[in-house]
Amino acid sequence: MASRFLDAVAAAAESALPALPGSGLAWLEAARRRQLDALLRDGLPGARSEAWKYTPLRALDQRRYATGDAAAADRPVDASLFQLPEVDGPRLVFVNGVFRADLSALGSLPDGLELQPLAHALQGAAAEPLRFFLGRDWADRSDAFVRLNAAFASDGMVLRVAAGSVAERPVHLVHVGAPADTALAWHSRNVIELGQGASLRLVEHHLASGAHTHLGTLVSDVVLRAGARLDALVLQDAAEGAVLVRRHALRLDADASARVHALELGGALVRHELDVELRGDGARLETRGAFLPRGRQHMDTRLDIRHAARNTRSDALWRGVADQRGRGVFHGQIVVAPGADGTDAALSNKNLLLSPHAEIDSQPVLEIYADEVKAAHGATVGQLDERSLFYLRSRGLPFEQARNLLTVAFCRAALDSVPEPALREHLNRLLAAHLPLQIAAGTEQSGAPA
């Protein structure tokens, strides 16, 4: 069967590519063409692709999307939608992939922090340092959406923190999906670099200003130089009909550390790939996340963590909760490369099924090619503890409220280390609201399985 998706991509290419920012850069034009040709040649990954085994793309392959949104600058967006407690620093806002200066806050950046839209950074001599990131090739068919992004990314964020600088307030990156007359495709590319000993708090926020069925792709290259510290939160609450595919690629030098929290709530088909390489001695990663598919949502989370140096550490804890006919996929892979002695790696994925029709497929993978390594991984899929349910119901709580209290507490293990108390409470409220019965109060109470 012919691919309507790829037909639309090919038809849009001739008019869209010359209009993209940086189109006058020969190296960037060549890279875009190479990735477009590879995508059209190989197509979307099918069932034989191990990386997409549990996330079929047949339905998406028969959809067509318009490339870009010429009216994005005028689409009304209520700024209160993306206000988050204790997140009051510099802000970049994109609506359907288009930068909105009127919604952003870039007026007074602190010393040592460079923050600008990618389209601005691609002008003049400032574009050359981006060549290493934007000129890359993606050789595997499973990287189809990264290829699509590499070919069509029209904007994004360039963020650099100078060596030794500490960004006191969090940087807020906002992607808003806004309704349009047709289904749109937007593509965003981020480049984030933290200099030696630098420190940054980053909040990436996906949300909708109304119902839509757009496709969004986002690729983020994140480099942490020696001793740098990154604390990141990814909050995803896209529209019910949206398709969202993201890849965050982190590279950590010696003694650098990254902590990444993620909460996945919205979207029809959502995939989040977190690709981390601990390439310097003493590098450290901590990641916590929760995904909650319901209705007919499909959420796919993929962690690939590579220990490539000595005395590195990673700790991954993820929770999944599926209700109704929701389906979740979790792939957690840890690779300890030859010579990475002294590695300490742990991965835990626990999942709850709240409906007999719900499904979560969990794949923990551990590959060790070094000596003197401490590593552990595990995954469980089950139902709520009947004894805990009985205890709460015996205290007079209705079944649905008892179930939701236990479920919120189950997921809190992934959110308890969010550093801002008010933001942490806000995430707990969003999580509770996503469950079938909202809990009016008490989301900070526990008494549930961990």
Summary of the structure (lengths in Angstrom):
residues: 450
radius of gyration: 21.5
end to end distance: 46.3
largest distance: 70.4
contacts: 1614
relative contact order: 0.09
helix: 25%
strand: 36%
